[in-house]
Amino acid sequence: MKKTDKSQTAEPLMSNKHAIASGAIAGVVAMGLLAGAGEAVAAKKGFEKCAGIVKAGKNDCGNSRHGCSGQAAKDKLADEWLYVPNGTCKKIAGASIFVKKKK
């Protein structure tokens, strides 16, 4: 019978374990980043939603046409908004405080 060299089989197993561990760590980090991003858009203390000043693709959150940030189709749409420090929106020409329309 031929003996197998254990060093030849151990290396691929260690590589697989390393890859799995790396993937698991990357997944945990990604989930943490996504959780933080959701909080940032939910409500920012000391900021207000300012509408009518957003450049296309630079909005902070969704509206009646879409549900995500970064999807404003055109510049300066009245229902696209972004967060600005409190008191700033009233100083910008063409801007207004965003108020969600009731259905």
N, C-alpha and C positions, 0 to 999 in steps of 0.2 A: 504494500500500500504506500501511496505517496503522501508525505506529510505536507500540510498547507502551512504557509507562513502567516501567522496571525497578524503581523504588521501590515500585510497587504490588505486585509479585510477591515482592520480597525480604522484606517484612515478615512475611507468613504463614510463609515458610520459617524465618525466625529464631524465630518464636513456636513452631513445631513443634520446632525443635532445642532451644529452651529447655525446653519441656515434657518432651521425652525425657530431657534431661540431669537435670532436676529429679526425674523419676521414677526414674532410675537411682540417683541419690544417696539418695533416700528408701529404695529397696530395700536398698542397702548398709547404711544405718543400721539399718533394721529387722532385717536378718539379724544384725548385731552385737548388738542388744538381745536377740534370741531366743537367741543362743548364750550370752550371759551369764546369762540366766534358767535355762537348762538346767544350767549349772554350779552355780548357787545351790541348786538342789534336789537335785543329785546327792549331795553330802556337804558339810557345813559343819564345818570344823575348830573345835573348842572348843564344839560344840553336840551335843545328844542329841535323839533322837526321843522325844517325850513323847505318850503316847496317853491317850485317855479324857477329855480336857479341851477338845477342839476344838468351837467353835460351828459350826453348820450353814453350809457354804459357805466355811469359813475354813481347811481343812486344807492342809498343805504339799505333799503328794504323794499318789499313788494307793494303792489297796489291792486286795483280791481282787474288789471290785465295780466299780471304775473305775480309770482309769489317769492321772488328772490332778488337779492341785491345785484347790482351790475347789469340789469336788464332794461334800463330806460332806452327807448327806441330813438328818441330825438332830444336835442337840447331844450331846456326851459319848459318842459311840459308841466302844467299846473298841478297834476297829481303825483309827480315824482319828487321825492324829498331826500334830504340828507341831514345828518345831525350837525348843528352848529352850537357854539356856546350860548347859553341863555342871554337874551338881549341883542344878539347879533342880527337875527333875521330882520327885525324892524329897521335896521340900518342899511339894508341892501335893496336897491331899486328893483322892482319887479318881483320881489320875494314876498311870501306870506307864510304865516304859521300854518302847518298842515293839520287839518282836522278831518278825521275819517268820517265820511258820509254815512249816515245811518240808513239801513235798508228799509 
